[in-house]
Amino acid sequence: MQHLFGGIYKDKTVLVTGHSGFKGSWLVYWLKQMGAKVVGYSLEAPTHPNHLALLDLDITSIIGDIRDLEKLNETFATHQPDIVFHLAAQALVRPSYANPIETYETNVIGTLKVFEACRKYQVKAIVNITSDKAYENKEWIWGYRENDPMGGYDPYSSSKGCADILATSYRNSYFNINDYKKSHQTLLATCRAGNVIGGGDWAQDRLMTDIMVSVSQGKKVSIRNPKATRPWQHVLEPLSGYLQIGQKLLEEKVEFAEAWNFGPSDEGSICVEEVVLHVKQHWDKIDYEINQTPNQLHEANLLKLDCSKAHIKLHWKDVWDSEKTFEKTVKWYKSFYEHNKLLSEEDLQNYVQDAKEKNIEWSQS
């Protein structure tokens, strides 16, 4: 694994905020396999079971809130990270309606404080993770490009739009590429990705998690928005994009200090009810019902990204199609619930091997 991404992560000190979450746990696992010195900074794991705990990694794990600037500064001073992947967030739409203040404080002010710590300790590279929901969603049929306006209907989406605008401001004001190596030493990129699935996600109100937990309990899963269409991708797909952007920033390639979309090809955009039917093929115990409750909270019906920029400038592309993604995800949970066995190592090795066979740039020696 250590040769991936040009071998850039071997022996680098990498700070990942939100490492106890779903994406964060997979990211620190991959970084550890590549020989990085991994420091995680996060609240206590939000769920039980929890993927990070199950992985039992030998990393430095710090329990802290990104709104706590004093603790952030202490962490940065102690570990002096080369690069920061900022994933920590209140990441769910429905809880954002219930707790808007916490959502904005975490996603906007928390991000501000992470950037301030990076600025104070002159971190070389920052990969800031927002969301496809940061875009002003017009429910149109084509994908959003990196230069489309930020927006957000619900508090979560809006907070991510705010965090994205904040990153642009810092890139212009403090980390301007024209002043790089003159008045500062930092390159900042922002990455936006769509719905990710894969083994090890137990967050509430996520379709795949709801399905897998329900089947493990012998219950029908209740589907809220059966016609809502999302671009489904395996969690390793956007992580490969984040890691590749991190590589370019560590290599001091200033032209990559921009915003980037990472999403699946068009065939990955599938409505919720079809997703349930797909995964049912891999675990016949799955059963579902449509939730007919009126006046449900607003959630976007159609949202996808245009990833042409990443395809052309990074030579990045997705490795697994939607069918492989659903298969891998279901098999992970099935193995966990029926055999108490983790398939995370096997999934990562298969993903990297498949990327090599497709000659994807980041996977080549």
C-alpha positions in Angstrom: 0.0 0.0 0.0 2.9 2.4 0.7 3.6 3.2 -2.9 0.0 4.5 -3.5 -0.3 8.2 -4.3 3.3 8.4 -5.2 4.3 7.2 -1.7 3.6 10.6 -0.3 1.9 9.6 2.9 4.7 7.3 4.2 6.0 8.8 7.5 3.9 11.9 7.1 2.0 13.2 10.2 -1.6 13.3 9.1 -4.3 14.8 11.3 -7.9 13.7 10.5 -10.7 15.5 12.2 -13.9 13.4 12.6 -11.9 10.2 12.5 -14.5 8.3 14.6 -17.2 8.8 12.0 -17.9 6.6 9.0 -15.7 8.2 6.4 -13.1 9.2 8.9 -12.6 5.7 10.1 -12.0 4.4 6.6 -9.6 7.3 5.9 -7.4 6.7 8.9 -7.4 3.0 8.2 -6.2 3.6 4.6 -3.6 6.2 5.8 -2.3 3.7 8.4 -1.9 1.0 5.7 0.2 3.5 3.7 2.6 4.1 6.6 1.3 7.5 7.8 1.6 8.7 11.4 -2.1 9.2 12.0 -3.6 11.6 14.5 -7.3 11.5 14.9 -9.3 14.4 16.5 -13.0 13.8 17.1 -15.8 13.5 19.5 -16.5 10.2 21.1 -17.7 7.7 18.5 -21.4 8.5 17.8 -22.7 5.0 17.5 -22.4 1.5 18.8 -21.1 -0.6 17.0 -18.5 1.8 15.6 -16.2 1.0 12.7 -13.1 2.7 14.2 -13.4 0.7 17.4 -13.8 -2.5 15.5 -10.7 -1.8 13.4 -8.7 -1.3 16.7 -6.0 0.7 14.9 -2.6 1.8 16.4 -3.1 5.5 16.0 -3.1 8.6 18.2 -6.8 9.2 19.0 -7.7 12.5 20.6 -11.2 13.1 21.9 -12.1 16.7 21.4 -14.5 19.2 19.9 -13.5 21.2 16.9 -15.2 24.2 18.5 -12.6 24.0 21.3 -9.8 26.2 19.9 -7.6 25.7 22.9 -7.6 21.9 22.6 -7.1 22.2 18.8 -4.1 24.4 19.3 -2.7 22.1 21.9 -3.1 19.1 19.4 -1.5 21.0 16.6 1.4 22.2 18.8 2.1 18.7 20.0 1.9 16.8 16.7 2.8 19.4 14.1 0.8 17.7 11.3 2.0 18.0 7.7 -1.5 17.8 6.3 -5.0 18.0 7.8 -8.1 16.2 6.4 -11.0 18.1 8.0 -14.1 15.8 8.1 -15.6 16.6 11.5 -19.2 17.8 11.1 -22.8 17.4 12.2 -23.4 15.4 9.0 -27.2 14.6 9.0 -30.1 16.5 7.5 -32.9 15.6 9.9 -30.9 16.3 13.2 -30.0 19.7 11.7 -33.7 20.6 11.8 -33.8 19.6 15.5 -30.5 21.3 16.5 -29.7 24.1 14.0 -27.5 26.0 16.5 -25.3 23.0 17.1 -25.2 22.3 13.4 -24.0 25.8 12.4 -21.6 26.1 15.3 -20.0 22.8 14.4 -20.0 23.0 10.7 -19.1 26.7 10.3 -17.4 28.0 13.5 -15.8 24.6 14.0 -14.3 24.7 10.5 -13.2 28.3 11.2 -11.3 27.2 14.3 -9.6 24.3 12.4 -8.5 26.7 9.7 -7.1 29.1 12.4 -5.1 26.3 14.0 -3.8 25.4 10.6 -2.8 29.0 10.0 -1.1 29.4 13.4 0.9 26.2 13.0 1.6 26.7 9.3 0.2 23.3 8.2 1.4 22.5 4.6 -1.9 21.2 3.3 -5.5 21.3 4.2 -8.2 19.1 2.5 -11.5 20.5 3.6 -14.5 18.1 3.2 -17.9 19.7 2.7 -20.8 18.0 0.7 -22.6 17.9 -2.6 -25.5 19.4 -0.5 -23.5 22.7 -0.2 -24.7 23.6 -3.7 -27.8 25.7 -4.2 -30.0 22.8 -5.4 -32.3 23.6 -8.3 -33.4 20.0 -8.7 -32.2 20.0 -12.2 -31.1 16.9 -14.1 -27.5 17.8 -14.8 -24.6 17.8 -12.3 -23.3 20.7 -10.4 -19.9 22.1 -11.3 -17.3 23.5 -8.8 -18.1 27.1 -9.8 -21.9 26.8 -9.3 -23.2 28.9 -6.3 -23.4 27.5 -2.8 -26.8 27.4 -1.1 -28.7 24.9 1.0 -32.4 24.5 1.8 -32.2 22.8 5.2 -29.8 23.8 8.1 -27.3 21.0 7.3 -27.0 21.8 3.6 -26.9 25.5 4.3 -24.2 25.1 7.0 -22.1 23.1 4.5 -22.6 25.9 1.9 -21.4 28.4 4.6 -18.3 26.2 5.3 -17.5 26.1 1.6 -17.7 29.9 1.3 -15.5 30.2 4.4 -12.9 28.0 2.8 -12.9 30.1 -0.3 -12.4 33.2 1.8 -9.5 31.7 3.6 -8.0 30.6 0.3 -8.2 34.1 -0.9 -7.3 36.0 2.3 -4.7 33.9 4.1 -3.7 31.0 1.8 -3.7 32.8 -1.6 -1.6 30.8 -4.1 0.0 34.1 -5.4 1.5 34.6 -1.9 2.5 30.9 -1.4 6.1 30.6 0.0 6.1 34.4 0.5 3.7 35.2 3.3 2.4 31.7 4.0 3.2 28.0 3.6 -0.3 26.5 3.2 -2.4 25.1 0.4 -6.1 24.6 0.9 -8.5 22.5 -1.2 -12.2 21.7 -0.7 -13.8 18.5 -1.7 -17.5 17.8 -2.2 -18.9 14.3 -2.6 -22.3 12.7 -2.9 -24.0 9.9 -0.9 -21.4 7.3 0.2 -22.1 3.8 1.4 -20.0 0.9 2.5 -19.5 -1.3 5.6 -19.2 0.2 9.0 -21.8 3.0 8.9 -24.2 3.1 11.8 -25.3 6.7 11.7 -29.0 7.3 12.0 -31.2 8.3 9.0 -29.0 6.7 6.4 -30.6 4.4 3.9 -28.1 1.6 3.8 -27.6 1.6 7.6 -31.4 1.6 8.1 -31.7 -1.4 5.8 -28.8 -3.4 7.4 -29.8 -2.8 11.0 -33.5 -3.6 10.2 -32.6 -6.9 8.6 -30.2 -7.8 11.4 -33.2 -7.4 13.8 -35.6 -9.3 11.5 -37.6 -6.1 10.8 -38.9 -4.4 7.7 -37.1 -1.2 6.9 -39.3 1.9 6.5 -38.5 3.9 3.4 -39.1 7.7 3.6 -38.6 9.0 0.1 -38.7 6.1 -2.4 -38.4 8.2 -5.5 -35.5 10.4 -4.2 -32.5 10.0 -6.5 -28.9 10.0 -5.3 -25.5 9.3 -6.8 -24.5 6.3 -4.8 -20.8 5.5 -4.4 -18.6 3.3 -2.2 -16.9 5.3 0.6 -13.5 4.4 -0.8 -14.2 6.3 -4.0 -14.3 9.9 -2.6 -11.5 9.0 -0.2 -9.2 8.2 -3.1 -10.0 11.6 -4.5 -9.3 13.3 -1.2 -6.0 11.5 -0.9 -5.0 12.4 -4.4 -5.7 16.0 -3.8 -3.7 15.8 -0.5 -0.9 14.3 -2.6 -0.9 17.2 -5.0 -0.9 19.8 -2.2 2.0 18.1 -0.4 3.9 18.1 -3.7 3.3 21.9 -3.6 1.3 21.9 -6.8 -0.6 25.2 -6.2 -3.0 24.7 -9.1 -4.8 22.0 -7.1 -5.7 24.3 -4.2 -9.2 24.7 -5.4 -12.7 23.1 -5.1 -13.2 19.5 -6.4 -16.2 17.2 -6.9 -16.0 13.5 -6.5 -18.9 11.4 -7.5 -20.0 8.3 -9.5 -20.7 8.2 -13.2 -24.4 8.8 -14.2 -25.3 5.1 -13.8 -24.7 5.5 -10.1 -27.7 7.8 -9.7 -30.5 5.5 -8.6 -33.7 6.2 -6.7 -34.1 4.9 -3.1 -36.6 2.2 -3.9 -34.4 0.8 -6.7 -31.5 0.7 -4.2 -33.5 -1.5 -1.9 -34.3 -3.9 -4.7 -30.6 -4.0 -5.7 -29.4 -4.9 -2.2 -32.1 -7.4 -1.7 -30.4 -9.5 -4.4 -27.4 -9.9 -2.0 -29.3 -10.6 1.2 -32.7 -12.2 0.7 -33.9 -11.5 4.2 -34.2 -7.8 3.4 -37.8 -6.5 3.4 -39.2 -3.0 3.3 -42.3 -0.8 3.5 -43.0 2.8 2.3 -43.4 5.3 5.0 -46.7 7.2 4.2 -46.3 9.8 7.0 -47.5 13.2 5.7 -45.6 16.5 6.2 -42.2 14.9 6.3 -39.2 17.3 6.6 -37.8 18.5 3.2 -35.0 16.5 1.6 -33.7 17.0 -1.9 -35.2 14.7 -4.5 -32.5 15.0 -7.2 -28.8 16.0 -6.6 -25.7 15.0 -8.5 -22.3 16.3 -9.3 -20.4 17.0 -12.5 -16.9 15.5 -11.9 -15.4 16.4 -15.2 -12.7 18.6 -13.6 -11.4 15.6 -11.4 -11.6 13.3 -14.4 -9.5 15.6 -16.7 -7.1 17.4 -14.3 -6.5 14.6 -11.8 -7.2 11.6 -14.1 -9.4 10.4 -11.2 -12.4 8.1 -11.8 -14.6 5.8 -9.9 -13.4 2.2 -9.6 -16.6 0.3 -8.7 -19.9 0.7 -10.5 -23.2 0.8 -8.5 -23.8 -2.9 -8.6 -20.3 -3.7 -7.2 -20.8 -1.0 -4.6 -24.1 -2.5 -3.4 -22.7 -6.0 -3.4 -19.6 -5.0 -1.3 -21.7 -3.0 1.1 -24.2 -5.8 1.8 -21.6 -8.5 2.1 -19.7 -6.4 4.7 -22.8 -6.1 6.9 -23.8 -9.7 6.3 -20.4 -10.9 7.3 -20.5 -8.7 10.4 -23.9 -9.7 11.6 -23.8 -13.4 10.7 -20.2 -14.2 11.3 -18.8 -11.4 13.4 -16.1 -10.9 10.8 -14.8 -7.5 9.3 -14.3 -7.3 5.6 -12.6 -3.8 5.7 -9.1 -5.1 4.9 -10.4 -7.3 2.1 -12.5 -4.5 0.6 -9.6 -2.0 0.6 -7.2 -4.5 -1.0 -9.8 -5.4 -3.7 -10.5 -1.8 -4.4 -6.8 -0.9 -4.8 -6.3 -4.0 -7.0 -9.2 -3.1 -9.2 -7.9 0.5 -9.5 -4.5 -0.9 -10.6 -6.2 -3.0 -13.3 -8.0 0.1 -14.6 -4.7 2.0 -14.6 -6.0 4.7 -12.4 -3.3 7.2 -11.7 -3.1 7.2 -7.9 -2.8 3.4 -7.8 0.3 3.1 -10.1 3.8 2.6 -8.7 
